[in-house]
């Protein structure tokens, strides 16, 4: 049976817009919202807690991508409807693969670290305990859509046309840096570089699921599943 080709229905203009917003979302938006929350919002009579600030962060990203990359998202959904079985396999097998790779990576890191909880995971766990409903909305709905459109749709998709290996490498590394770069800047510790490795399994598996399902909604649904189970466990047993 002939292997079906990878589908990437993103126009050149959409790719440019996407790449620009990748760097805005990853490196600039946090500073912009922090400045607004420190200087502008108080002057207007209110200030957002971390939960609502994160909700605003991903809400802005969702609205921007829905507005500018709607054609890509719509066509990719059409591809989902044409590849339902492959999408289900990509999500189901992807989750199992993610668990196995994460276990292998954490077992390896356990040889060097006594505590495998990185600062970003600790912050997410704390915020989940404080604002469980807000974190469910962010982690299970907004974050998977925004992050997969950017890291798998824009980064992986555009680079894969040039080099499959490069696409996997860049999208996974950028995805890892995205979760920890602020900690690396504000309080650099060589140990944080090891924690970057914890995000590599997700980066690889989510990209693989994109290829397997041949639509960006496949990694979106897989990301939703991963986050839902993680947040649900934290809500049930972390309180």
FIKOLTOR-136569 format. One record per residue (C-alpha): x, y, z; residue in three letters; residue number from 1. Coordinates in steps of 0.001 Angstrom, whole numbers, plus 500000, padded with zeros to 6 digits. Example, Ala and Ser with C-alpha at 12.3 -4.5 7.8 and 13.67 -1.06 7.14 Angstrom:
<node <512300,495500,507800>,'ala',1>,
<node <513670,498940,507140>,'ser',2>,
//
This chain:
<node <500000,500000,500000>,'unk',1>,
<node <501335,503397,499030>,'unk',2>,
<node <502035,505661,502012>,'unk',3>,
<node <499873,508760,502017>,'unk',4>,
<node <501709,512060,501720>,'unk',5>,
<node <501942,514492,504607>,'unk',6>,
<node <499324,517239,504306>,'unk',7>,
<node <500227,520857,505006>,'unk',8>,
<node <497489,523211,503707>,'unk',9>,
<node <499070,526443,504964>,'unk',10>,
<node <499621,529294,502542>,'unk',11>,
<node <502877,531237,502323>,'unk',12>,
<node <501230,534294,503881>,'unk',13>,
<node <499847,532214,506738>,'unk',14>,
<node <503309,530721,507313>,'unk',15>,
<node <504887,534176,507623>,'unk',16>,
<node <502170,535369,510019>,'unk',17>,
<node <502525,532157,512000>,'unk',18>,
<node <506292,532410,512382>,'unk',19>,
<node <506044,536034,513510>,'unk',20>,
<node <503475,535123,516129>,'unk',21>,
<node <505519,532130,517308>,'unk',22>,
<node <508196,534506,518564>,'unk',23>,
<node <505655,537030,519844>,'unk',24>,
<node <503825,534315,521779>,'unk',25>,
<node <506944,532626,523107>,'unk',26>,
<node <509137,535593,523989>,'unk',27>,
<node <507170,538875,523958>,'unk',28>,
<node <503581,538315,525077>,'unk',29>,
<node <504549,537409,528636>,'unk',30>,
<node <506375,540713,529076>,'unk',31>,
<node <503553,542686,527457>,'unk',32>,
<node <500858,541211,529698>,'unk',33>,
<node <503066,541494,532776>,'unk',34>,
<node <503611,545197,532066>,'unk',35>,
<node <499884,545732,531514>,'unk',36>,
<node <499066,543925,534730>,'unk',37>,
<node <501618,545981,536664>,'unk',38>,
<node <501057,549462,535290>,'unk',39>,
<node <497874,549667,533189>,'unk',40>,
<node <495273,547390,534765>,'unk',41>,
<node <495739,548810,538311>,'unk',42>,
<node <495158,552313,536903>,'unk',43>,
<node <491883,550972,535503>,'unk',44>,
<node <490905,549654,538924>,'unk',45>,
<node <491747,545960,538684>,'unk',46>,
<node <494626,543486,538530>,'unk',47>,
<node <494591,539902,537288>,'unk',48>,
<node <495812,536909,539256>,'unk',49>,
<node <498080,534377,537564>,'unk',50>,
<node <495175,532182,536522>,'unk',51>,
<node <493289,534913,534684>,'unk',52>,
<node <496531,536327,533296>,'unk',53>,
<node <497272,532934,531720>,'unk',54>,
<node <493692,532774,530470>,'unk',55>,
<node <494170,536157,528800>,'unk',56>,
<node <497542,535044,527396>,'unk',57>,
<node <496123,531978,525662>,'unk',58>,
<node <492833,533704,524853>,'unk',59>,
<node <494678,536354,522856>,'unk',60>,
<node <496647,533660,521058>,'unk',61>,
<node <493495,531699,520264>,'unk',62>,
<node <491651,534716,518843>,'unk',63>,
<node <494686,535817,516826>,'unk',64>,
<node <495230,532379,515279>,'unk',65>,
<node <491528,531860,514636>,'unk',66>,
<node <491476,535192,512820>,'unk',67>,
<node <494678,534904,510801>,'unk',68>,
<node <495063,531144,510229>,'unk',69>,
<node <491387,530224,509941>,'unk',70>,
<node <491739,528810,506407>,'unk',71>,
<node <494539,526503,507531>,'unk',72>,
<node <492591,525379,510601>,'unk',73>,
<node <489454,524808,508521>,'unk',74>,
<node <491250,522837,505805>,'unk',75>,
<node <493083,520795,508412>,'unk',76>,
<node <489720,519963,509995>,'unk',77>,
<node <488521,518788,506585>,'unk',78>,
<node <491632,516580,506448>,'unk',79>,
<node <490666,515240,509880>,'unk',80>,
<node <487245,514254,508561>,'unk',81>,
<node <488978,512388,505722>,'unk',82>,
<node <491387,510600,508064>,'unk',83>,
<node <489327,509814,511169>,'unk',84>,
<node <490882,506382,511747>,'unk',85>,
<node <494434,507668,511357>,'unk',86>,
<node <493601,510502,513756>,'unk',87>,
<node <492256,508088,516374>,'unk',88>,
<node <495357,505944,516009>,'unk',89>,
<node <497567,509036,516233>,'unk',90>,
<node <495902,510093,519483>,'unk',91>,
<node <495688,506648,521109>,'unk',92>,
<node <499074,505318,520079>,'unk',93>,
<node <500596,508764,520615>,'unk',94>,
<node <499509,508822,524253>,'unk',95>,
<node <500991,505390,524920>,'unk',96>,
<node <504211,506400,523174>,'unk',97>,
<node <504315,509631,525186>,'unk',98>,
<node <503994,507724,528486>,'unk',99>,
<node <506757,505284,527512>,'unk',100>,
<node <509161,507989,526310>,'unk',101>,
<node <508472,510188,529334>,'unk',102>,
<node <509174,507262,531654>,'unk',103>,
<node <512447,506546,529844>,'unk',104>,
<node <513530,510202,529950>,'unk',105>,
<node <512641,510634,533639>,'unk',106>,
<node <514415,507386,534498>,'unk',107>,
<node <517513,508739,532779>,'unk',108>,
<node <517246,512128,534491>,'unk',109>,
<node <516788,510346,537809>,'unk',110>,
<node <520427,509287,537555>,'unk',111>,
<node <521430,512950,537867>,'unk',112>,
<node <518557,514636,539717>,'unk',113>,
<node <516988,513844,543070>,'unk',114>,
<node <513862,515901,542275>,'unk',115>,
<node <512333,515540,538804>,'unk',116>,
<node <509782,518330,539287>,'unk',117>,
<node <510853,521291,537169>,'unk',118>,
<node <509806,524859,538111>,'unk',119>,
<node <507259,525139,535318>,'unk',120>,
<node <505543,521922,536392>,'unk',121>,
<node <505539,523154,539987>,'unk',122>,
<node <503978,526455,538932>,'unk',123>,
<node <501286,524658,536906>,'unk',124>,
<node <500535,522320,539823>,'unk',125>,
<node <500226,525250,542239>,'unk',126>,
<node <497971,527178,539874>,'unk',127>,
<node <495832,524076,539335>,'unk',128>,
<node <495269,523743,543082>,'unk',129>,
<node <494361,527441,543356>,'unk',130>,
<node <492252,527754,540196>,'unk',131>,
<node <491264,524256,538973>,'unk',132>,
<node <488451,525390,536644>,'unk',133>,
<node <490579,528084,535041>,'unk',134>,
<node <493448,525668,534512>,'unk',135>,
<node <491100,523122,532950>,'unk',136>,
<node <489895,525761,530496>,'unk',137>,
<node <493474,526721,529666>,'unk',138>,
<node <495129,523319,529696>,'unk',139>,
<node <492436,521277,528001>,'unk',140>,
<node <491085,523785,525496>,'unk',141>,
<node <493102,526936,524779>,'unk',142>,
<node <496731,525870,525303>,'unk',143>,
<node <496576,522712,523128>,'unk',144>,
<node <494996,524600,520227>,'unk',145>,
<node <497377,527577,520397>,'unk',146>,
<node <500534,525542,520997>,'unk',147>,
<node <499810,522893,518369>,'unk',148>,
<node <498902,525411,515693>,'unk',149>,
<node <502185,527216,516416>,'unk',150>,
<node <504705,524472,517190>,'unk',151>,
<node <503344,521669,515028>,'unk',152>,
<node <501333,523589,512441>,'unk',153>,
<node <503688,526501,511786>,'unk',154>,
<node <507134,525334,512935>,'unk',155>,
<node <507011,521615,512177>,'unk',156>,
<node <504828,521973,509095>,'unk',157>,
<node <506894,524599,507305>,'unk',158>,
<node <510242,522994,508130>,'unk',159>,
<node <509098,519502,507198>,'unk',160>,
<node <508815,520590,503566>,'unk',161>,
<node <512586,521119,503670>,'unk',162>,
<node <513780,518433,506077>,'unk',163>,
<node <511846,515952,508224>,'unk',164>,
<node <514722,515639,510706>,'unk',165>,
<node <515091,519409,510965>,'unk',166>,
<node <511343,519763,511544>,'unk',167>,
<node <511403,517277,514428>,'unk',168>,
<node <514527,518806,515965>,'unk',169>,
<node <513553,522494,515774>,'unk',170>,
<node <509917,522061,516804>,'unk',171>,
<node <510863,519862,519779>,'unk',172>,
<node <513691,522124,520969>,'unk',173>,
<node <511626,525295,520609>,'unk',174>,
<node <508716,523610,522398>,'unk',175>,
<node <511044,522703,525285>,'unk',176>,
<node <512574,526185,525496>,'unk',177>,
<node <509093,527695,525462>,'unk',178>,
<node <508266,526071,528801>,'unk',179>,
<node <511439,527037,530656>,'unk',180>,
<node <513165,530010,529013>,'unk',181>,
<node <511893,532557,531550>,'unk',182>,
<node <513326,530486,534415>,'unk',183>,
<node <516629,530186,532567>,'unk',184>,
<node <516819,533975,532213>,'unk',185>,
<node <515682,535040,535674>,'unk',186>,
<node <517504,532435,537755>,'unk',187>,
<node <519895,530475,535593>,'unk',188>,
<node <520862,527106,536936>,'unk',189>,
<node <522570,524405,534841>,'unk',190>,
<node <520046,521929,536242>,'unk',191>,
<node <517329,523717,534291>,'unk',192>,
<node <519026,522611,531076>,'unk',193>,
<node <518375,519007,532100>,'unk',194>,
<node <514711,519803,532685>,'unk',195>,
<node <514441,520903,529054>,'unk',196>,
<node <514790,517233,528142>,'unk',197>,
<node <511512,516446,529916>,'unk',198>,
<node <509572,518188,527148>,'unk',199>,
<node <511283,516371,524288>,'unk',200>,
<node <509008,513275,524430>,'unk',201>,
<node <505908,515446,524064>,'unk',202>,
<node <507512,517450,521247>,'unk',203>,
<node <508439,514326,519310>,'unk',204>,
<node <505192,512436,519876>,'unk',205>,
<node <502975,515407,519041>,'unk',206>,
<node <504875,515922,515778>,'unk',207>,
<node <504584,512197,515030>,'unk',208>,
<node <500831,512325,515638>,'unk',209>,
<node <500600,515242,513192>,'unk',210>,
<node <502249,513086,510554>,'unk',211>,
<node <500162,510023,511462>,'unk',212>,
<node <496827,511811,511378>,'unk',213>,
<node <497814,514131,508507>,'unk',214>,
<node <495987,517014,510206>,'unk',215>,
<node <496970,519435,512959>,'unk',216>,
<node <493888,518532,515004>,'unk',217>,
<node <495390,515134,515735>,'unk',218>,
<node <498180,516587,517953>,'unk',219>,
<node <495646,519104,519325>,'unk',220>,
<node <493448,516262,520589>,'unk',221>,
<node <496458,514319,521863>,'unk',222>,
<node <497709,517419,523709>,'unk',223>,
<node <494233,517885,525190>,'unk',224>,
<node <494234,514281,526398>,'unk',225>,
<node <497686,514553,527970>,'unk',226>,
<node <496790,517770,529768>,'unk',227>,
<node <493345,516576,530857>,'unk',228>,
<node <494726,513458,532518>,'unk',229>,
<node <497579,515386,534134>,'unk',230>,
<node <495341,518177,535463>,'unk',231>,
<node <492666,515731,536621>,'unk',232>,
<node <495240,513776,538616>,'unk',233>,
<node <496517,517002,540178>,'unk',234>,
<node <492981,518090,541097>,'unk',235>,
<node <492094,514669,542517>,'unk',236>,
<node <495266,513867,544424>,'unk',237>,
<node <497254,517128,544668>,'unk',238>,
<node <494818,519129,546788>,'unk',239>,
//
